[in-house]
Amino acid sequence: MSIEYHSRNLKDMDPRTLYRILKLRSDVFVVEQSCAYPELDGRDLEEDSLQVWCTKNLDIPATLRILTEEQSLRIGRVVADKNYRGTGIARDLFTYALNQCSQVAPHKKIVLDAQAPLQAWYESFGFTRAGEEFLEDGIPHVPMLK
């Protein structure tokens, strides 16, 4: 079965799909990365936030979110299920998300805080480093801009 890409506001989402997205985020960011922090930060509830994910059969291999800020769109919570890493699925989802950003607010810049080891991956999409490295929950991050 082929991969399908989706983008929805929280109010338009099926609760089971949302649960699976949040579980994937928690499994990776909290459990796998041993990072005890409040993964559910309330920003998913913002009116203009978008959940972006892909499906393959019954799986959700990867997901991310797009937040609307005053002068930019912020991509975050980029995550791929460990069983799908290295397959290119996260790259395809991220490309889909960038296209969504262009449709939602073509005049706004796109920002994100990349985990430092993934800086080159984001640079391959045209992002550039926009500041000094910082620690977030013990993990080195770099601000990036496109």
N, C-alpha and C positions, 0 to 999 in steps of 0.2 A: 504494500500500500504506500502511496505517496505521502509526502509531508505536507501538511496544511498550516498556514500561518494565520494568526488571529490578532486583533487589536480591539480592545473593548474598554469602556469606562466601567467602573465597578458596578454601577447600578444596572448595567446591561448584561452582567455576567451570570451564568449558571452557578449556583452556590457550590456544587460539587467540583466544578472546574476551578473556581477560586480556591477552594480547600486544597486541591492537588498542587496548585501553584505555590501557595503559602507553605505547604508541607515540603515541597522541593527546596524552597528557599531556606527553610529552617533546617532541613537535613544537611544541607551543604554549609551554610554560613554559621550555624550554631553548633551542630553536632560534628560534622566532618572537620571543620576548621577549629574546633574546640574554642569557640568564641562566645562566651555567655554574655549576650547583650540583647536588648529588646528589639528583635528583628522587625516586629510589628510596631512601627513608629508613628502611625496615624496618617502618614502622607498618602497611603493608598486610598484613603477616604476623601482626599481633596477632589473637588468637583471636576477639575480638568485632568486628573491623572488618568493614564492609560496603562492597562496591563497588556503586555505583548507576549505571546507564547506560540509555540508550534506543537502540533500533534502528529504522532505517527502511530497508526493503529489506535490503541487505547492509552498510549504513553504520552506524557508531556516531557519531551527530551530537554527543552530549554525554555527560559522565560527571562523577562526583564520588565522594567517599568519606565514610563516617561512621565516626568512631572513638569508642569508649567510654572516657571518662575517669571518675575517681572521682566527681565531682559533676555531670558534664555529658556531653553528646554533642558531638563536635566535627565540624563539616562542613568539608571542605577539598578541595583539588585540583579545584575547580569549573572545568570547561573545556568549551568548545564549539568544534567544528571550524569553521574560518573560513568554509566554504561554507554553514554553517547559522546563522551569527550574524544577528541581526535578524529571525529568523523566529518567535521566541517559544518555540522548542524548549527553550532553557535554562531559561526561566521554568517551563515545564510539568514539566521534570525536577526542578527545585528544589522545586516544589510536591509532587511525588511523594515526594521525599526527606524533606520535612517530615512527610508522612503516615507514612513509615516510622519516623521518629524517635518519633512519637506512639505507634506500635505497640510499638516496641522498649523504650522507657523513658519512658512518659508523665509521670513525676514529675521527670525531669531537665531542666535548662535546656539550651539549644542555644547553642553558641559557635562563632565563626569569626573568622578574620583576613581581612578584605576588602581587596583592592587599593583604595586610597583613591578612585580615580575611580568605583568601583562601590558606594560607600557608599549612595547614594540607592536603587540597585537593591535592595540587601538591606533597607533600611528599608521598602521597599514590601511586604515579607513580615513586617513587625512587629519586625525587629531594631533595636536601639538601640546607639549607640556606647557602648563600655564602657571607654574609656581613651584615652591619647594616641596620636597617629600615630607610627609607627616604621618604620624601613627594614628590609626583609628582602630580602637579595640585591640591594640597590640600588633596590628598588621600594617606594614608600610604601604602608603598610598601616594599617588601623585595626581594633582589636579590637571585636567586636560580640557582642551577647547577645540572646537571646529567651527 
